Amino acid sequence: MSAQLTQGAIEALYEGSEVNCPVLQLLKILKISNVSGPPRFRLMMSDGLNYLPSFLLATQLNYLPEDNLLLPNCVCMLKKTVTNTLKDGRHVVVVMDMEILKSAEEIGKKIGNPIQYDSDGKTASPQKPESSTSVSASPPPAAVPGPSHRNNSSSSPPRGSGRGFVGKSPMRTSPWNASPMKTSPMKDSPMKKSPMKASPWNASPMKDSPMKTSPMKDSPTKTSPWNASPMKTSPMKDSPMKTSPWNARTPLKASSTSPGSSTKVIPIANLNPYQSKWTIKARVTNKSNVRTWSNSRGEGKLFSFEMVDESGEIKITAFNKEVDKFFSLVEQGKVYYISKATLKVANKQYTALKNDYEMTLHANSSIVPCDDSGDIPTLNCDFVPIAELENRDKDAIIDVIGVCKSAEDVSRITTKASREVTKRALSLIDTTGKVVTVTLWGEEAEKFDGSGNPVVAIKGARLSDFGGRSLSALFSSTIMVNPDTPEAFRLRAWYDQEGYAVDSQSLTETWSVGSRAKINWKTLSDVKNEHMGHTEKADYFSCVATVVYTRKENCLYQACPSANCNKKVIDQQNGLYRCEKCNREYPNFKYRLLLSANLADFEDNQWVTCFQDTAEVLLGCNSETLGKLRDTNEAAFDEVFQKANFKTHIFKNRVKLETYNDESRVKVTVMEVQPIDHREYSRRLLSNIRQLAS
C-alpha cells in the first residue's frame, strides 16, 4: 500500500519555510541516550524526492517509538515543527507534534527513490559504487544513504586506499546500529582510545582526538553524516578530508551567514527549550512586586512579569541578583527585546497563562527597551461570556469583561492568619444579560471607582462555586477599567443603548435554581437532624432566616488600633491601652463587633455568631458609630438593635462542633449576609415544588 507524500517538504522544512502539515515517510530512527534526562530519537524522513537525517523528535512524543508505533517505513503527518540552527551552524528540524497516518506494516517499503537533500539547497546525486577492495563489504546505497559525491577529484582518493586500512572499509558498521567506529577494524590503530565513541549527534568525536599523529593523517574517510560528526575543528585539517563531501555538502554545515549567528526575533508561541539563540519582542502586561521567601534552604527574593506579542504570552521570573538588575528596568505597558533567558516547562501552580513554558532570567540575560511598539498588542485576553461561566469547572482561571452594574463599599475581613485585608465586590453584566459577582482585593479594591458604570476587564480571575458562580481576582490578575479594546467599545455602546434596562439575572441565584447542590441550601432543622459540623472538617450551608433577637450586651469590645491586629486591649487607666499581642501601649483603640443573634425559619431557630463585617451588615451600622452611641446616647443605641429584629436575609454559615471546658456544642458562624431577591427566591421555591411533585 502506498501513500501520497508532500514532495518538496524536506527542502521547505530545512530552509525554515512554513509548510502546512506535510506528509513524510520515516526511513530510519536512532535512539540517543541522555544521562541527564529522557532519551532522544533522531529521525531520517523522506518526501519521496529527498530525505534528510536531521529530524529530532520532541521528548513528549517519545511514547511513539517506545510503544513501537513509530517504525521505519511508516507515513506521518508533521503537525508542528521548529527548524533550529545550532551554535555550530547545523540545522535541526524538531518535531513537536505528529500523527501516524499509515503504519509500517501497511506501507511495507520505501516510497520512491529519494536522495539526500544538500545543504546548499540542491539535491545530491545517489552514491555510486567505486572499484576498491572495500566496496564489496559496504552496504548498498539503498540501505545506507551516503553523502553527496559531486565529483571524484584527485584530492579524495578512493575509499580503502588510504594508509591504516587493509582490505575493508573502516565505516562498515552504521551508527544506526552502533556508536561511530565502535566496531571499526581500527582497534589496533592509535585511535583505540580516541573519544570517537561519542554520539555523532551530541558532539564532534574528533575534536580532541589523538588522530593528530595517527597513521590516518592522510587517510580519506568518505563517511556518511550518520557515521561521524563534522570535522570542522579537527586537527586533521591537512587531510584530504577538507574537500570531502561531509565538509562541503552535508545539510548540517556551519555557516557564518546562518540565522543562528545573528539576532532573530521569533514569536512567543514558537519558543521551545530546543532552541539555542532567540530574541522575543513583547509588551509587559503585568508586573508583580518584589516578594521574599525564607525556608530551610535559605532565603531570597523574586519578582515576575508577563509579556505578550501577537502570537501569545509568557511569564518571566527573576531571582535575587537579577531582581536588583531588572526590576527598575521593566515597566508595565512598555515593549522590550528579551534574549538569553532560560526556558523551562511552566509550573501551572503559579501561572495561569496559556503557555507550556516560562522564562527565568539569569546573569547573562538581556532586556532592551524597544521604541517600535506599534505591532504589539496591549493584552492577550480570551474573554468568556458571563453566561458561559455556568459550564466552566470550579477553580478555572477565566478572562472576563463586563459593565460594572454596581459596586459595594470597601470592607475588611480577617484571614485565618489573623491578617486583615480589604475587599470590594462588583457586579458585572455583559450582553448575555447575566450578572456575576467579582471580588477585588487589597489595593485594587481600595482604588476602584465604580461611578459611571465603567467597563471592567479582568485577566486571570479564579472561578468559584461559593454562593453559586462568582469570580475572585488574584495577585497575578490584571484589572483594567475602560480598556481601549473593541470588546470594551461594543459593551459600552450596548449598555448605554439598552443594557442598562435589561431584566438581568444574577448568575449565583440562577445557578442555584438549576442545581441545588452548588449552594448547600438547608433549613435550620436540617442542621440539627443531619448532625452537620460533627466531622473533622467544618460544614457550610445557606439558609433564608429571620432575625428574632440580637444580644446587645457585650457586643462591642475595644481592640488594638494597629492595621493587622484585632486583639482586645487592656485599659491602663492612664489614658493608654495595652495590646498584649503587639506588646505596645496605644493612646487610642478601635471598636469591633462580636454579635450573638437568634435566627428562625418556618421549622426551627438557631443561635449564631456574627463577627465585624457580618454584624455591621446585620445591624446596618458600623462599629465606631455604635460604640459612640453606647457611650453617649443609649436610646439610639437600643434603637439600632430593635430595627435589626424581624428582618429576613440570606445567611451563609459555617458550622462546626467545638469543645470548651469538656463541653461540646455546635457553633454556627455567619460568613456572609445578603438581602433576599424575592424574584429569585420564588423561582427557587417553585423549582423545589416541581422536584417534590415529580
N, C-alpha and C positions, 0 to 999 in steps of 0.2 A: 504493500500500500504506500503510495507517495503522498506528498503534501506540497502545497504551494508556498515557497519561501519568498521573503521580501528581498528581491535582488537589489543590490546597491546599498543595503542597510549597513553592511560591515564598514564600507567607506564613510558613510554618514556618521556612524557612531564613533569611529576613530577620530574623525575631524571635529567631533563635538556638536554636530548639527542636530537639529530636532527631528526625531523620527517617531511617528505615532504608532506605538505598539508593533514593532517589527516581529516577523515570524522567522526564527532561525533554527538550525539543526545543531545539536550538540555532537561534536566529533569525539572529544576526549575530555576527561575530568581528572584532575590531580589533587590529592589531599595534601595540604601543607600543615604540618604540626606546629602548634603555637604553645610554648611553655606557659606564657602568662595569660592565656585566655583560650577560648574555643578554637578548634581548628578552622582553617580557611580552605576553600576549594577554588582552584584555578580551572577555568574552562576554555576549551577551544571551540569556537562557534563558527558556523558556516551559513552563508546566504545562498548557496548554490553556485555562486560565481567565485567568491573569495572566502577564505577562512582567516580568523585572527585568534592567536593564542593568548590574548591579553585581556581576557574577561575574568573578573573576580566576583565570587558570589558573596553577598552580604550575609553576615552571621545569622540574621533572623531567618534566613532561608536554608540553613544547614540541615534542617529536617528532611529536605527533599533528597539529597544524596544519601543521608544516613538511613532513610526509610526505603532506599532503593527505588525511589520514584524518578530521580534524575539520573538517567543512564545514557551512555553513548548511543547515538542514532535517534534519540527521542527528539520531537519537534516542540519548540517552546515559543510562547509569546512573551516578549520582554515588555512589561507594563511600565517600568520606571528604571531608568539607568542614569548614571552620572559618569561623565568622562573626566578623569583627573590627569594632571601632568605631575609626575613625581619630581623630586628635587634634582634627580639626575637626568631629567628630560624624558623619561619613559612615559608612555601613555597607558592608562589602565581604564577599562570600562567596568565600573562597579554595577552589578545587577542588584537593584534594590527590591524589585518585585517582579515576579514572573508566574506564568501559568503554563503547565504542560498540556499541550493540545493533543499530541499523539504519543503513545509510549514507544519504547524501543522495540518491543515485540511487534507492534503494528507496522512500524516502518521497516525494520529488519535490515536496512543497508544505508550506505551513504547516498545522499541525494546529489546528483550531478557529479561533476569533476572539478571541485573548487581548487583554486590555487591561493597561496598565501598572499595576503594584502601587504603591499610595500609601504614603508614609512614615508616615501616621497609622494604618496598618493597614486602610485602606479601599481598595477598587478605584476607579480613576479611570474616568470615562466617556470613550468614544472621542472623539478630536478631530473637530470638525465644521468644514467649510469656512466661511469668512466672506467676505462680499461686500467685496472690496477689489481693488485693481489687482494685488496680489501673489499672490492665490490661484491664478490660472491658471498661474503659474510655479512654484508649490510642488509638491512630490511629493505623491501621495495619501496619506491616513493609513495605509493598509495597508503602504505602502513604507517610510515613516519614522515610527515612533511618536513622537508629540509628547507634551508634558506634559499634566497633568490640567487641564482648564478647567472648574472647578466653577461659575463664574458669569462673566458679562461685565459687570463694573461699569464705571462711567464713569472710574474711575481707571486703567483699562487700555484705551487707545484701540485701535481695530482695527489689525491688522498692516498696515504700509505707509503709514500716515497720518502718522507722525512726521517731524520735520524731519531732513534729512540723507539721506533716501531718495527716489528718484524712480522710480516705476513698478514696481520689483521688490522682492521680499522680500530683505533683506540676508543671510538664512541659507539661501539656496537650496541651497548645497553642504553635504552632510552630512559630519561629521568622520569617518564610517566610510571616506570616500574621500580626505579631505584634512584638514589641520590646521584648527582653527577660524578662520574668517574669512579664510583664506589666499586663497580665490578670491572673496571678497566684493566687490561693486561699491563698497565703501567706499575704494578705493585713492586717491581724491582727497580723502579726509577727513583731518583732523588725526590720525586713528587710524593713519595709514600706517605709523608706526614704533612702534606700540604692541606690547608683548610679547604680543599676542593670539595669536601663532603657537605659543605653548607648548601642550603637550598638555593637554586638558581633564582628564585623569586625574591628572597629576602636581601641578599647582598651579593656583591661580586666575589666569587670564591677565589679569584686570582689576585685580589688586592694586595695582600701581604705575603703572597706565596713565595717560597724559595725557588720558584722556577726561573728566577733571575740567572742562576748558574746551572740550570738544568740542561741536559743534553737536548731538551726540546726547544732550545732557544730559537733555532731556525726551522722548527717544525711547522708545517702548515696544519692548522686544525680547522677544517671546514665544518664547524659544528652548528647544529640547529639551535635556534633560540630557546628551544625547550631543553637543550643539553647543557647550556652554560650561560653565565651572565655576561653583560657587556664587558669588554676588555679595555674600556676607555682609559683607565688609570693603571693598567697592568704594567709591570716592569718589562714586558715583552714587546715594548713599543718598536724595537728594531726588527721584530719578527715579521715574516710575510703576513702575519695576522692583520697588520694595519690596513691592508687592502682587501681583507676577507669580506665575504658577504655579510657577516654579522655586524661589522662596524659600519658598513656602508648602506645596508639595505634593511636592517631589522626595524619593525614598527616601534621598538622601544628605544630608538636612538635619542640621545640627548641633543638638544638644540638650544642655542643661545637666544633664538627668537621665539621659543615656545611660550605659550600663555603663562606657564608657571613661573617664568623668570621675570614677570612684571606684575604690577598691581592689577588684580582682576576683581571687579565688583560683581558679586553674584547675588541673586535674590535670597532672602532668608529661607524660603521654602526649599531651596536646593542645598542647604547646608547639611553635611553629614560628617561623621568622625573620620571618614576615609580620605578626606581632602587635606592637602598639606599647606597650600597657600590660598588664602581667600581674603576678601575685604567686603564688608557689607556697608551699605549706605541706608540709614534708617532714622526715624524720629523717635525721641523719648516720649512715651505716653504716660508713664507713671514712674515716680521715684520715691523710694522709701526713706525714712530717717535712718540714721546710724543706730544700729542695735548692738548690744553687748551680750556676751554669754560667759558663763563660768561653770565648769564641771570638773570631774576628776582628772581629765586630760589637760586642763589648763583653762585659760580664758582668752577672749579675743573680741573682735568687733566685726561687723559686716554691714553692708547696705546693698540693695538690689534696685534694678530699674528694668523697665520693659520697653522694648523698641518695636516699631512696626515699619514695614515698607509695603509696596503694592502687592507683594506675594504672601505675606504672613507676618507673624510676630514671634518674639523670643524674649526670654528672661535672662538677664545678665547679673551676676553677683560678684562683688569684690570683698576681700577679706583683709583685715589687719593693715599692713603697709599700703596695700592698694586702695584702701579706704581713704587714707590721707592723700594719696596721689590723685585719685579720680573724683572724689565726692564733690569738691567745689567746681570741677570742670563740667560735670554733667548737669544740664538744666532741662527741666521738663518742657516739652514743646519744641526743642531745638533738634536739628539734624546733625548727625556725626558720621564719619567714617570710622569703623572699628575693625581691627585686624589683630592677628597673633594672640587670640584668646583660645582657651581650651574648650572644646566642645564635648559634652557628655550627655548621657541619657537623662532626661528631665525627671526630677523627683516630684511626682504628681501630688504628694502630700503638701508641698509648699508652693505649687504654682497651678493656676487654672487655665493657662494659655493653651491654645490648640497647637502645640508643637511637641514633637517627641524628644527634642533636645533642648539644652540650655547651655549658657556660656559661663565660664569662670575666668576672671581677669587675673593676670599674674604680672611679674615684674617687666616682662618684655612686651606686654600688650600695648596697643596703640589706639588712642581715641583722638581723632582730629575733627574739629568743628567744620561743618560744610555750609557754605553760603547759598548754594544752589539747592533749594528745598521744594521747588515747585511741583515736582512729580511725586512727592512723598505724602501719603495721606496723614491726616491728623490722628486718626484712630481706626482700628480694625475691629468692628463690632458685628456680632451675629445676633441681632435683636430677635427675641422670642415674643410673639404676641401674648398679651396677658391671659387671654382665654386658653392658650395652649399650655399654660403652667399646670393646669389640672392633669395633664398627661405626662408630666415630667417626674422623674424619680426624686425622692427626698434627698437633700444634700447636694443636688446637682448645682453646678455653677452656671449662672444664667446672665446673659446681657439683656437688659430691658430698657424700654423708653416709653414715657407716658407724660401726660399733663398732670401736674400736681393739683388735684382737686381740693385737697385740704391738708393742713399740716398742724400737728399738735404742738403744744409748747414743749420746751426742753424740760426733761425730768431727770432725776438722778436715782440710780439704783446702786445697791451694794452687792458686789460679787461674793462668791464663796471664799475668795482670798481676802475678804474684808477691804476690797478696793472699790472706791466709789467712782462710777463712770456716768457720763451723761448720754442721753439718747433722745431721739426725736422720731416720731412715727409719721410717715407721709402716706397719703392715699393717691395712687397713680391710676389714671384711666387712659385707655387708648381707643382706637377706632372699633375694637370688638365690643365696646360697651361694658367691659368688665373692669372691676376695680381691685387692686391688690395693695396690701399694706407693706411698706418698705421701711425698715428701721435703720436710721443713721446713728453713728456712734461718735463720741468724743468731739474733736474739733469740727468735723463735718456737720455734726448735729447742731453745734453752737452757732456756726456761721451761716447756716442755711436760712434763706429768706424766701418764704412761700407766698409773698404778696404778688398779686398779678397773675396767679396760676401759671408759673413758669413750666416750660418743658424740661423734664429731668431725664437724663440718660445715665445709666449705671452699668459699668462693665465689670463683670466678675462678682455678682451678688449670689449669696447662697440661698437656695430654696429650702424652706422649712415646712413641715406639716403641723407645727404647733399652732393651734387655733385655726386649722384649715390650711390654706395655702398662703404663705407670706414670704417675704424676702428680707434678708439682712445683709447690709454692706459689711465687707471685710476690711482689714487694714490694707490689703492689697487691691481693693476695688478702686476704680476710677469713677468719680462722680462729676458729671458735667451739667451745668444749668444753662438752658437755652443754647445748646451747641450749634455750631454752624454746619449743619448737615442737612441733606434733603429730607431725611425722615423727620427731623425736628420741624422743618418748614411745613411739611404736609400735616403733621399733628396740630401745629398751631392754627393753620387755616381751618382744619376740621373742627377743632374745639371752638373757635370764635364764631363759626357759622352755625353749627348745630350741636356739637359735642357737649356744650355747657347745659343744654336742656335735655340730654338723653336720659332716659329712665334706666340708670345704671344698676348693676347688681354687684354686690360685694362678693369677691371670689371665695372668701372664707365661708360665708354663710351658704353660698350656692354649692360649694363642695360638700358641706356638712349634710345638705339635704340628700344629695345623691349617694353619699357613702358615710353613714353614721359613724363607722369605725374610725374615721380620720379624726373626728373630735369625740372624745370619750364622754358623751352625754350621760349623766346619771341623775337620778333623784336622790334626795338626802337619805331616804330609807335604803336605797341600793348600797350606799357606802357602808352601812352597818350590816345589812343582810349578806353582802358579798365579802365581808371582812377585808375591805380594802386597806392597804397600808400595813398588813401583818407580815409581809415578806421582807427579805433583806433590803430590797430597794423600795423607795417611795413610789406611790401610785399617783396619777394625775387624772382629774376629771373636771368637767364643766357642768354647771347647773344654772337654772333660772330660779332665783330665790328672792325673797323679800326680807329687808332688814326689819326685825321686830324690836330689837333693843341694842343699844350701844352703851358700853360701860365707860363713863367719863372719868371715874376715879382712876388715878394713876395712869392715865392715857398719855401723859406727856412726861418727858424726862430731860434733864439738862445734859447735853452731850458736848464732847470735845469739839472746838471750833475749827480744828485743822481739817484740810481737804480730804484726807484719806483715813480719817478716824472718826468713828461714831460712838466711841465708848462713853459711858456715863462719867461725869466729872464730880469731884467732891468739893463742896463749898468750904473754903478755908476760913470763912467768917472774917476775912480781912480784905475783901474786895477781889480776891483771887480764887480761881477754880483750878484744881489739880486733876490732871489726867494720868492715871497710873500706867496706862499703856505707853503713852508718849514720854512719861517721866518728866512732865513740864507743868508749869503753872501759867494760866492764862487770865487776862483781865476780863474776859467775857466768855460766853458759851452760846450754843445754839440749841433750840428746842427740836426734839424729834418725837415722833408719834409711835406708840405701840398700843394698838387699839384692839380690844376684845368686843366681838359683836355676835349676836344670835341671829341666825338666818332660818327662814322657814319656807317650805313649799307646801304643796297640797297633801303631802304624805307625812312629813316629819320636820324636825328642826335640828340645828347643829351650831355649836359654838365654834367660832373661827377666830384666827389671829390675823390682823392686818398691820403690816409694817408701814414705814413712812409714805411711800408713793401710793399704795392702795388705800391707806387710811385717809390721805388728803383727797383722793377722788371720791371716796365714800361720804366724807363729811362736807365736801365742797369748800374746804377752807385749808390754807396752808398752815404748817405747824407754828411758824413765827407769829402769825396773826392770832392763832388760837392761844398761844402762850401769853400774849399781851392781854387778850380778853380775859383770861383766867385771873390775871393779876390786877386788872383794872375794872372790869365790867362782868360780874358773874352772871347777870341775867342774859347778856348777849352770848356769853359762853354756853349757857344751858340751851339757848335757842338753837345754836348750831347743831346740837345733838338731837333736839326734838325734830328739826327739819329733816334730818337724815333717816329718821324712822319711817317705816312703812313705804319705802321706795324699793322698786324691783329693778334688779340688774342681772347681767350675766356674770357669774363668778367662775374664774378658772383657778382651781385649787390644787394644792399638794397635800397628800395625806400620808402619815407615817406613824407607826406605833412607837412611842418613846417611853423610856423607863426613867423615873426620877424618884429617889429615895425608896427603891424597891417597889414602886407602884407604877404599873403600866397603864397608859391611856393613849387613845388615838388623838393625834394633834393634826388639825386641819389649818393650813396656812393659805391665805388668799394671795395668789400670784398676780392676778390682773382683774380689774373691774371694768366692764364695758356696758354701755347703755343698750337697751333692747331695741332692735329694729323689728317692730311688730309685724311688718310685712313678711320678713324672712322667718320670723318665729312662727307665724301662722302657716307658712309653707312647710316648715319642718313638722309641725303638728299634723297637718294633712297627710304628709308623707308617712308619718308613723301610723296614722289611722288606716291608710291603704295597706301598709305592710301587715298590720294586725288583722285586717279583714281578709287578706289573701291567705 
